[in-house]
């Protein structure tokens, strides 16, 4: 007996700009999503853009793109391309996204949205205009797609912690703790916008607002550049590389360490720390929410686990419970392996692509929207403004915080 295979979903042609760390993660997700999640459209890696001919040629072959170019404009202008995926440094996001939205493309833009509030506001306006014509946009805060964090959001919404009373979050890394680690674009304000604050602090800002359903309304913060100069980068780039042999050092123009207190719109206080100086901490992103009925706590270095405390349990039975979020009832987990077989960092990007493609196919708006990313940008700007003038509090909607 012969059977007719089901018709394949229509293709969704992807043009990606950038092929570094994020380019590798995103391209893996585009290749993988439709193989594990039933999607209304099938992503196809159409064109990869990058500045250096030899490098983009090699990356296109390695990642599986059908074509490549050294001009990002070729991706935006190609009528065959449906989605533009922006994986470049922050100083290029604005120009590329604005052109892609004007061309009617769907846009996935890595975080932070841009390097200033003004540019982010313009990107939001362009996204709103494009949305009216069916073009969808999303900012790449991929940690939202960690099953344990998505489950934590469900618990908070269901009232498992009761009235939220306090929030704390930190993101600790150590890859720049060596004072002789070479200069990188992430240490140049003109390209990166800010340092640890915008690179990793943006994630915990977004997560705490998303988990609680509350925006941050005011902040008081301090930024510090711990290592003021770095050796000029040689031929080795990326995490853990060494500088050139000349001995020349360049000025670091961003923060290495960010500490700030935040007041959420309901009056709840939160404490935040973002650093790339924490020896021994590789990717320790931790969020804890304390409420009247209990607490939840998460650490990305144990990304398949969520700690849940039920303060209403009988005396003698109280204590944090370790929930292994690999059951099919947990968000995203049913698409993958049997219970107990954990997921990894790359799966957050696959879930992001699956959600985006589903939204495109259904004609709905994916999240986080550019509007949500703008809110994060306003918080970043307020922290910088507070640190710059030593004031105790800066409101996130104040003109003083615009950068």
N, C-alpha and C positions, 0 to 999 in steps of 0.2 A: 504494500500500500504506500502510495506517495502522498505527501502533505505539502501544502503551499506555505512557504515561510511567510510570517507577517511582514507587511511592508515596512521598510526602514524609514526612520524619521528623516524629515528634510534636513539638509546640511545647514550648519551655521558656520560660516567662514570667519576665522579668527586671524586678526593681524596683531602681533605683539611687538612692542617697542621696548628694547632692553633685554639683555640675555645674561645678567649676572645672577646673584643669589636669588632674587625674586623671580627673575625670568625662568630659572630652572624649576622653581617651585610651581609657578603658574603653568608652565608648559606641561609638566607632569600631570597637573590637575585637569587641564583641557583634554589630554590624551585618555585619562582614566575615568572621568565622571560618568560617561554614558555606558561604560562597561559594568558598572555596579549599581547605578541608579537609572530607573526608567525615565527618560527625558523626552520632551516633545520635539526636540531638535537634536541633531547629532553634530557636535563640534568637530571642525576640521581645521588643522593647523595650516593656514594658508601662506602667510608671509611673516617673516621675522625681520625687524629693522634694528640696526646698530651702527655705531660710528665707524668701526674698523672693518674693512673688507674681509681680511683673513679670519678675524675672530668671529664675525657674524656668519661667514660661510660655514665654519666649523660648527658653530652653535646650532645653526639651522639643520644641519645634517644630524647632529647628536640629539636634538630635541624632536625632530621629525617634521619640520616645516617644509612645505613644498617649494617655497621660494624665499629669497632674502634680498635685502636692499640696505644701502647705507643712508638712505633718506627716509625719515619718519613720515615726511609728506606723501611718499608713495603709498604708504599704508592708508592714510586718511583719504587720499584721492581715488583709490581703487574702488570702482563700483561693485566689485565682486565681494569685497570684505564687509561683513555685517557688524563685527565687534572689534573695537580697538581696546587693547589691553596695555595699560601704561605702567611699565616696571622700571622707570628711570628715576634719577635723583629728583628731589622735590622742586628744584628751580625750573624744571622743564614741564611739570605737570600742567600748569596753567595754559601755556601755548598749545600743547598737544591736545588737551581735553577740549579747549574752546574750538579748535579747528575740527576735531572729530564730531562734536555735538552739532556744529554748524553744517557738517556734511551729512547729518542724519544717522550717524553711527550709534550703536549702543556702546557705552564706555564703562570699563572697569579701570579705576585709577587707584594705585597703591596709596597707602596713607603715609604721612599726613596729606590732606587734600592738596595743599599748596604751601608756600612759604610765608604767606601773609593772610590776614583776615580779608583785606580788600580783594585779593585775587580769588579767595575762596567764595566771597559773596558774588563776584562776577560769574564764577563757575556754577554756583547755585542757580542764578538767574538764567544762564544758558541751558542748564539741565531742565529747568522748569519749562522753558520754551520748547526744547527738543521733546520733552515728555508729551506735550500736547500733540506732537506729530508721531508718537509711537516709539521714540527712542528712549531706552532705559539707561539708567546710570547707577553706579554703586561704587562705594569706596572700600578698599580692601582691608578692613579690620577683621582678619581671618580668625582670630582667636574666639570670636563669637560662635564659631562652628565646632568648637571642642564639645563633645557630647556631655561631659561633666558640667561645663559652664552653662550649656543650654538647659540642662536639667536643673541646675541651680536657679536659673531664671524662672523656670516653671514653679519651683518650690516657693520662691519669694512671692510670685504672683498669687499662689494658692494660700498664702498666709502662714507658711510653715515657720517663719521666724517672727511672726507677729508684726508689731509696729517697729520699724527700723529705728535704731537708736544711735548706732555708730558704724562707720565704714573705715576700713584700713586696707591699703593696697601698696605693694612694692613690686618693683621689677629690677632684679639684680643680675648683672652680668660682670664678667671679669676680663673680657678679651682685649681691653685697652689698659689694663692695670700695669703692664710693662711700659715704663716710660720711654723705652726705645722701640716700641712697636711703631711701624712707619705711618706717615701721614696718609690719610685716605679722604675721599670726598665727604665722608660722614663727619669730618672734623673741620670742614670749611663752611662757614655760615652762608656764604653766597650760594652754595649748592644745596646744603642740607637744611637751612633755615634755623635749626637749633640742634643741640647735641643729644644727650641722653633724654632730655625732656621730650623732644619731638619724636625721636627715634623709637624709644620704648615706653616713655611716660605716656605718650598718646594712647597706647593700648590700654593701660589701666584706667585712664580717664574715660575712654569709650566704654570699657567693660563695666565700670561701676555705675555709670549712668544707664546703661542698657539693662544691667541686672536689677537695678532698683526702680527703673522707670522715672527717675528724678534727674534733672539737669543740675549741674554745678552753677551757682549764681555768683559766687565770690571766692577769691583765693588770697592767701598770703604766702609768699614763697621766697626761697633763696636758691640761687644757682652758683656753682663754683666750677672753674676750670682747674683741675688738679694738676695736670701736666700741661704747661703752657706752650711747649714746643715739641715737635716730633721730627724724626729723621725723614728726609725726603724719600718718597717711595721709589724703589727701584723697579725692576721688572716683575717682582713678585707683588701681587695685589691680594686684597681680601683679608679674611681673619687669620691672624697668626703669621703673616708674611713679614719679611725683614726689609729694611730700607736699603738705599743704595750705599756705595762705598765711599762717597765723597765726604761724609761727615756733616753735610749741610742739614740744618734743621729749619722747619717752617713753623710759623705761628699757628696755634690752634685757636680758632675764633668762635668756638661753641662751648657749651657746658659739658663737663664730665659727670656732674652730680646735680640732681635737682631734688629739693625737699620742699614740700608745701602742704599747707592745711587748706581744706576746701569746705565751704558751706553750701550744702545742697538747697534746692528751692523750698523744701519743707522745713529748713532750719537744721537738719541733721549735719553733724560734723564728720569730716573724713580726713585721714592723714595719708600722704602719698610720698613715696621715695622712688626715684629712678636713678640708677648708677651703672656705670660700666667699669667701676673700680672695686667691686666686691670679690676679692680673691676667693676662689673656690666655688663661686656661684656662676653656673654656666648659663642657665636660662630660668632663673627662679622668679617666676611671675606668680605672686600670691595675692589673693583677694579674700578678705573675711568680712562678713556682714553680721552684726550683732543686733538682735531684736528683743522684744519683750517676751517672745515665746520660744526663742532658741537662736541658733547661729548656723551659718554655713561657712566653710573654709575650703579653699582650693589652692593647690600649688602645681604649676605646669610641669615641674620636674617629676610629678606623679600624676600625669595628665589623665589617666583613666580612673582616678579616684576623686570622690567628693566626701568631705567630712561634714556630717550633719549632727547637730546637737538639739535635742528636744527637751526644753526646760520644763515641759508639762509632764514628763515621765515621772512615775512614782519615785520617792526617795530611795536611794540604794540602787536604782537602775539608770541613773543619769550618767551621761558621758558621751563623747563624740562617737558616732557610728561611722565606720568606713564603708562607703557605698561604692562598689566596683561598677562603673557605668558602662558595662558591656552587654547588658540585657537588651533584648529586642524592644522592650518598652522604653528604653532611653533614646533620646533624640539621635538620629543618624545611625545608631548602632545596628539596626536590623539589616542595613545594606551590606554588612561586612561579614565578620567571622562568627563562629560559635561563641557562646557566652564564655567570658574569661580570657579570650584572645584579644589583647589590647590593640588600640590604634596608635598612630604616631603623628608627628608634626605635619607631615605631608597631607594627611587626611583632612585637616582643617581647610586647606585650599581646594581639595576635591569637593568638599561639601559646599564651599563658597561658589564654585562653578556650577554645581548642580542646582543650587538655589537661584542663581542668576539665569541660567538657561531655562529653568522652569518659569520664572517670571517673564522672560522674553516670550516664551511660547504661549503663556496664558494672558499676556498683555497686562500684567500687574507690575507694581513698583517694588523692586527688591530693596532690602535693607542690609547695611546702613546706607541711607541716601546721602546725597551731597549735602542736604540740609543738616543731617546728623553729624557729618564730618565737619561742617562749618562750626557747629557748637563746640567740638573738640578744639578746633583752631582758636576759637575765642578764649577757651580756657588756657591754652598754651600761651597766648599773647598776654593774658592777664597775669600769669605767673612770671613771665619775663618782665612785665611792667612793675610788678611788686618788688622783684629782686633788684631792678635797676634803681629805683628811688627809695628803697628801704621802707616803703609804706606798709602798714599792717594788713590792709585789705584792698583788693582791686576787684571791682565788679566785672563780670564777663561781658556785659553789654555796654560798657563804658567806652567812649571815644578814646580815652587815655590808653586803653589796652591795644588799640589797633597797631599792627606792625606789618 
